[in-house]
Each structure stands twice: as structure tokens, then as C-alpha cells.
Amino acid sequence: MKYLSELGMVLVTILWGANYVTCKLALDLGMTPNFYTALRFCGAAVVLALIFHKRLRHLQKDTLKAGIYIGLAVGIGYVLQTVGLTMTTAAKAGFLTGLYVVLVPVLDCILKRILPKVNELIGVAVATVGLAVLSLNADLSIGTGDIIVFISAIFFAVSIIMIDRFAAQHDPIVLSVIQIAVSGILGLALGLATEPVPTAGTFSTAMIALILYAIFFGSAVNTTVQNVAQSKISPTTAALILVLEPVFSGLFAFLFLHEPLGIRELSGSGLIIAGMLFTLLYKPKTKVAKSTILPPATKSCSASLHHTGS
């Protein structure tokens, strides 16, 4: 089928978007943020390790080290995102997390000590206005939960830059298994240190169903489908499809959690998406010396986008 990979990426965005809702429901039913993160990612790591055990047999030290670095960034991002979800809505969390799309090229330029392109600066500016419209209160303050989720987006952006650096040198599936395992272990360590251990009563039928969804369809299946799909389509195409994730998160939050979807939410979210799309779609022309034509990868400071959403 011609567009199978693209359809796979759309499925990924739907599942990621739905996971904001399942996470919010689990937290509302009494699961603590860090133990939710631990259960979700430790479970997904076990599932992926069983599926890809043959690849893991040849794990090398450098791959393990790279996976740990990525996993720490991703894990901190997920821990912060989940904590933030206890203080903000699932829809806002989805759109705020989506800001990693505009943060990646800017952070990448900072690390490379070069100036961002015009499209990247405009994309950040538009998305920032959207962030203000979506999150600022009447007294111009911003909610604690929104701040925490935004910080999580920064860590997701850092993890994407690291994935871009390491993916070409290591097996991306093995890296995924390691980073998911590290995220789970980090959540478990923080849970044991800061939260009461969930009791048997916490694990109702609904809670078990939510955690199983997070393990399989919010982590393991998504990771596998995305890795396969992104190996067959361009990073830009994948990133454009992933822009749909906050749209689905907002839609599911409206339908299942009855979260408000008024003018403020729609306009702020629309500006964030506009900033994301402008960063991805508008490519300013660059002058290239006639004697030296550089390959596309050397002309941009933008890292390839790999998803790290909810």
C-alpha cells in the first residue's frame, strides 16, 4: 500500500493523543505521577525486550551509554509532564508538549553556536504568543502545571537532538528499548523516594485497563510503528503528521473529559500549531557558493524530529 507508512504515523499520533486522556484518568483515579510513569515504561520495556531480544543480545557499551543519556532526558520529560497533568488539562498539556517541534531547531542552533533561520524564529514567536493565549491567567500569571509541562517539552526537545546525534551510529530499536527502560527506572526511583506505594485497592479494573493501554498503545506499539514508519518516510513528513498529536489530544479531552474548548483554547492552540507548521514548512532560500554545493543535511541546524509525546 502506497501510503502505509504515512497512515502508520497518523495512527501513532492518534494513540499518543489519546494517552493524555488515559494518563489524566489514571491520575484522577488515584495513581501517583511517578509510579504511573514507572508502571507504563517498565511494562513497555519488558514487552519490547521480549519482542526484540535477539537485537539486545548484541548490545554494545556505547549503545547502552547513548540509550541511558537519551532515556534520562526522556524520563525527566515524562515525569514532569505527568506531574504537570495533575495541575492542568489534558488538552493544554498536549499543545504545550507539542512546542518541542519549535524548540528543537532553536536549541540545536544554540548548541552549534549558529543563528536560527528566519522560519524558526518566526515559528517560535508565533508559538509563544499561542502559549500566552492558552496559559496566561487574567492577572498575567501562568499556572504551575502549565510551567511544568512546558519544561518537560524542553527536555523532550533535548532528547530529540540526542536521538538525532546517536541514531545513525546505533540500532534505533535497541536505543528505544534502553531509553524506555531508563524512563521507567527513573519513575520508579522517584516514586519510591517521594510518593506512597500504590495499594492493591488502587488497581481497580479501570486502572488496570488504563495502565495496559499506556504500556501497549501509549508506549510499546507506538515506538515500534513509529520506528518502522520513519525509516520509510522523510523526517519532515513525519514531523508534519506528528503536528496532529495535540489536535487529537484536545479532541479526546473535549469528548471524554469534557474539558473546555472555547475561543481562548482554540485560538491559543491554533497559534501553537501555526508556529509548528511555519517552522516545518517555510524554508527560506540560502545562498550557496557555486564552487561548493553542500548536501541538505549540512545546510540546516535543525535536528530530525522523533516523537516523545505523552
C-alpha positions as CSV (number, residue, x, y, z in Angstrom):
1,M,0.0,0.0,0.0
2,K,1.5,3.3,-1.1
3,Y,0.8,5.4,1.9
4,L,1.0,2.7,4.6
5,S,3.9,4.4,6.4
6,E,2.0,7.7,6.5
7,L,-1.1,6.0,7.8
8,G,1.1,4.3,10.4
9,M,2.3,7.7,11.6
10,V,-1.3,9.0,11.7
11,L,-2.2,6.0,13.9
12,V,0.8,6.9,16.1
13,T,-0.5,10.5,16.6
14,I,-4.0,9.2,17.5
15,L,-2.6,6.8,20.1
16,W,-0.3,9.5,21.6
17,G,-3.1,12.0,21.7
18,A,-5.4,9.5,23.5
19,N,-2.7,8.7,26.0
20,Y,-3.0,12.2,27.5
21,V,-6.6,11.3,28.4
22,T,-5.7,7.9,29.8
23,C,-2.9,9.4,31.9
24,K,-5.3,12.1,33.2
25,L,-7.9,9.5,34.1
26,A,-5.4,7.3,35.9
27,L,-4.2,10.3,38.0
28,D,-7.8,11.2,38.8
29,L,-8.4,7.6,39.9
30,G,-5.6,7.8,42.5
31,M,-2.4,6.7,40.7
32,T,0.6,8.9,41.6
33,P,2.6,10.5,38.7
34,N,5.9,8.8,39.3
35,F,4.5,5.3,39.8
36,Y,2.3,5.8,36.7
37,T,5.5,6.6,34.7
38,A,7.2,3.6,36.3
39,L,4.4,1.1,35.5
40,R,4.0,2.5,32.0
41,F,7.6,2.4,30.9
42,C,8.9,-0.6,32.8
43,G,6.0,-2.6,31.4
44,A,6.7,-1.3,27.8
45,A,10.4,-2.1,28.2
46,V,9.6,-5.7,29.1
47,V,7.2,-6.0,26.1
48,L,9.8,-4.5,23.7
49,A,12.7,-6.6,25.2
50,L,10.7,-9.8,24.6
51,I,9.9,-8.8,21.0
52,F,13.5,-7.6,20.2
53,H,15.5,-9.8,22.4
54,K,17.7,-11.0,19.6
55,R,18.8,-7.5,18.9
56,L,19.5,-6.9,22.6
57,R,21.9,-9.8,22.7
58,H,24.4,-7.8,20.8
59,L,24.1,-4.7,22.9
60,Q,27.3,-2.7,23.0
61,K,28.7,-0.4,25.7
62,D,28.4,2.7,23.5
63,T,24.8,2.0,22.6
64,L,24.0,1.4,26.3
65,K,25.6,4.7,27.2
66,A,23.7,6.6,24.4
67,G,20.4,5.0,25.4
68,I,20.9,6.0,29.0
69,Y,21.6,9.6,28.1
70,I,18.5,9.8,25.9
71,G,16.5,7.9,28.5
72,L,17.4,10.3,31.3
73,A,16.2,13.3,29.1
74,V,13.1,11.5,28.0
75,G,12.4,10.2,31.5
76,I,12.7,13.6,33.1
77,G,10.4,14.9,30.4
78,Y,7.7,12.3,31.1
79,V,8.0,12.7,34.8
80,L,7.5,16.4,34.6
81,Q,4.7,16.0,32.0
82,T,2.8,13.6,34.2
83,V,3.2,15.8,37.3
84,G,2.0,18.7,35.3
85,L,-1.0,16.8,34.2
86,T,-2.2,16.8,37.8
87,M,-2.4,20.6,37.7
88,T,-3.6,21.3,34.1
89,T,-5.9,19.9,31.5
90,A,-5.0,17.1,29.1
91,A,-5.7,19.3,26.1
92,K,-3.4,22.1,27.3
93,A,-0.7,19.5,28.1
94,G,-0.9,18.1,24.6
95,F,-0.5,21.5,23.0
96,L,2.3,22.7,25.4
97,T,4.2,19.4,24.8
98,G,3.9,20.0,21.1
99,L,6.1,23.1,21.5
100,Y,9.1,20.7,21.3
101,V,8.7,21.0,17.5
102,V,9.7,24.6,17.5
103,L,12.2,24.3,20.4
104,V,14.3,21.6,18.7
105,P,15.8,23.7,15.9
106,V,16.4,26.7,18.2
107,L,18.2,24.5,20.9
108,D,20.1,22.8,18.1
109,C,21.3,26.1,16.8
110,I,22.4,27.2,20.3
111,L,24.4,24.0,20.7
112,K,26.1,24.6,17.3
113,R,26.6,28.3,18.1
114,I,24.9,29.4,14.9
115,L,21.9,31.7,14.3
116,P,18.5,30.2,13.8
117,K,16.8,30.6,10.5
118,V,14.0,33.2,9.9
119,N,11.3,30.5,9.8
120,E,12.5,29.0,13.1
121,L,12.5,32.4,14.8
122,I,9.0,33.3,13.5
123,G,7.7,29.8,14.4
124,V,8.9,30.3,18.0
125,A,7.4,33.8,18.2
126,V,4.0,32.6,16.9
127,A,4.0,29.6,19.2
128,T,5.0,31.7,22.1
129,V,2.0,34.0,21.5
130,G,-0.1,30.9,21.4
131,L,1.4,29.7,24.7
132,A,0.5,33.0,26.3
133,V,-3.1,33.0,25.0
134,L,-3.6,29.4,26.1
135,S,-1.9,29.6,29.5
136,L,-1.9,33.1,30.9
137,N,-4.5,33.9,33.6
138,A,-6.3,37.2,33.9
139,D,-3.6,38.6,36.1
140,L,-1.0,37.6,33.5
141,S,0.3,34.7,35.8
142,I,0.7,31.2,34.4
143,G,-0.4,28.0,36.1
144,T,2.2,25.9,37.8
145,G,1.0,22.8,35.8
146,D,1.5,24.7,32.5
147,I,5.0,25.7,33.5
148,I,6.0,22.2,34.4
149,V,4.6,20.8,31.2
150,F,6.5,23.4,29.2
151,I,9.7,22.5,30.9
152,S,9.0,18.9,30.0
153,A,8.8,20.0,26.4
154,I,12.3,21.4,26.7
155,F,13.6,18.0,27.9
156,F,11.8,16.3,25.0
157,A,13.5,18.7,22.6
158,V,16.9,17.9,24.2
159,S,16.2,14.2,23.8
160,I,15.3,14.6,20.2
161,I,18.6,16.3,19.5
162,M,20.4,13.5,21.2
163,I,18.5,10.9,19.2
164,D,19.4,12.7,16.1
165,R,23.1,12.5,17.1
166,F,23.1,8.9,18.1
167,A,20.5,7.1,15.9
168,A,22.8,6.9,12.9
169,Q,25.5,5.2,14.9
170,H,23.4,2.7,16.9
171,D,20.4,0.4,16.4
172,P,17.4,2.7,16.9
173,I,15.2,-0.1,18.2
174,V,17.8,-1.0,20.8
175,L,18.1,2.7,21.7
176,S,14.3,2.9,22.1
177,V,14.2,-0.1,24.5
178,I,17.0,1.3,26.6
179,Q,15.5,4.8,26.8
180,I,12.1,3.4,27.7
181,A,13.7,1.2,30.4
182,V,15.6,4.1,31.8
183,S,12.4,6.3,31.9
184,G,10.7,3.5,33.8
185,I,13.5,3.1,36.3
186,L,13.7,6.8,36.8
187,G,10.0,7.0,37.5
188,L,10.3,4.1,39.9
189,A,13.2,5.6,41.8
190,L,11.4,9.0,42.2
191,G,8.2,7.2,43.1
192,L,9.8,5.3,45.9
193,A,11.6,8.4,47.2
194,T,8.7,10.9,47.0
195,E,5.3,9.0,46.8
196,P,3.4,6.4,48.8
197,V,3.5,3.0,47.2
198,P,0.1,2.3,45.5
199,T,-2.0,-0.2,47.4
200,A,-3.9,-3.1,46.0
201,G,-7.1,-1.1,46.2
202,T,-5.6,1.4,43.7
203,F,-5.6,-1.2,41.0
204,S,-9.3,-1.3,40.0
205,T,-10.4,-2.8,36.7
206,A,-10.5,0.7,35.2
207,M,-6.9,1.5,36.5
208,I,-5.5,-1.8,35.1
209,A,-7.1,-1.1,31.7
210,L,-5.6,2.4,31.7
211,I,-2.2,1.2,32.6
212,L,-2.3,-1.6,30.0
213,Y,-3.3,0.9,27.3
214,A,-0.3,3.1,28.4
215,I,2.0,0.1,28.2
216,F,0.9,-1.3,24.9
217,F,-0.7,1.5,22.9
218,G,0.9,4.5,24.6
219,S,4.5,3.2,24.5
220,A,5.4,-0.2,23.0
221,V,3.2,-0.3,19.9
222,N,3.8,3.4,19.2
223,T,7.5,3.1,19.4
224,T,7.6,0.1,17.1
225,V,5.2,1.6,14.5
226,Q,7.0,4.9,14.6
227,N,10.5,3.5,14.1
228,V,9.3,1.4,11.2
229,A,7.3,4.2,9.6
230,Q,10.0,6.8,10.0
231,S,12.5,4.6,8.3
232,K,10.4,4.8,5.1
233,I,9.4,8.5,5.0
234,S,11.3,11.8,5.4
235,P,11.7,13.4,8.8
236,T,9.8,16.5,7.7
237,T,6.8,14.3,6.6
238,A,6.9,12.5,9.9
239,A,7.1,15.8,11.8
240,L,4.2,17.3,9.9
241,I,2.0,14.3,10.7
242,L,3.0,14.5,14.4
243,V,1.7,18.0,14.5
244,L,-1.7,16.3,14.6
245,E,-1.0,14.8,18.0
246,P,-2.0,17.9,20.1
247,V,-5.1,18.2,17.9
248,F,-6.1,14.6,18.8
249,S,-5.3,15.2,22.5
250,G,-7.5,18.3,22.5
251,L,-10.3,16.5,20.7
252,F,-10.2,13.4,23.0
253,A,-10.0,15.6,26.1
254,F,-13.1,17.5,24.9
255,L,-15.1,14.3,24.1
256,F,-14.1,12.1,27.1
257,L,-13.1,14.5,29.8
258,H,-15.4,17.4,28.8
259,E,-12.6,19.9,29.0
260,P,-13.5,23.4,27.7
261,L,-12.9,24.2,24.1
262,G,-13.7,27.8,23.8
263,I,-12.3,30.8,21.8
264,R,-9.3,31.1,24.1
265,E,-8.4,27.4,23.9
266,L,-9.0,27.3,20.1
267,S,-7.0,30.5,19.3
268,G,-4.1,29.6,21.6
269,S,-3.9,26.1,20.3
270,G,-4.2,27.3,16.7
271,L,-1.3,29.7,17.1
272,I,0.9,27.0,18.6
273,I,0.1,24.7,15.6
274,A,0.7,27.6,13.2
275,G,4.1,28.2,14.7
276,M,4.9,24.5,14.4
277,L,3.8,24.4,10.8
278,F,5.6,27.6,9.9
279,T,8.9,26.1,11.3
280,L,8.5,22.9,9.3
281,L,7.0,24.1,6.0
282,Y,8.6,27.5,5.3
283,K,12.2,27.1,4.1
284,P,14.0,30.4,3.5
285,K,16.3,30.4,0.5
286,T,20.0,30.3,1.3
287,K,22.8,31.4,-0.9
288,V,25.2,28.7,-1.9
289,A,28.6,29.3,-3.3
290,K,28.9,27.9,-6.9
291,S,32.1,26.1,-6.2
292,T,30.8,24.2,-3.3
293,I,27.3,22.7,-3.1
294,L,26.6,21.2,0.3
295,P,24.3,18.3,0.9
296,P,20.9,19.3,2.5
297,A,21.8,17.9,5.9
298,T,24.7,20.4,6.3
299,K,22.6,23.5,5.4
300,S,20.2,23.4,8.4
301,C,20.8,23.4,12.1
302,S,17.5,21.5,12.7
303,A,17.6,18.0,14.1
304,S,15.3,15.3,12.8
305,L,12.1,15.1,14.7
306,H,11.4,11.9,16.6
307,H,8.3,11.9,18.7
308,T,8.4,11.9,22.6
309,G,4.9,12.9,23.5
310,S,2.7,11.7,26.2
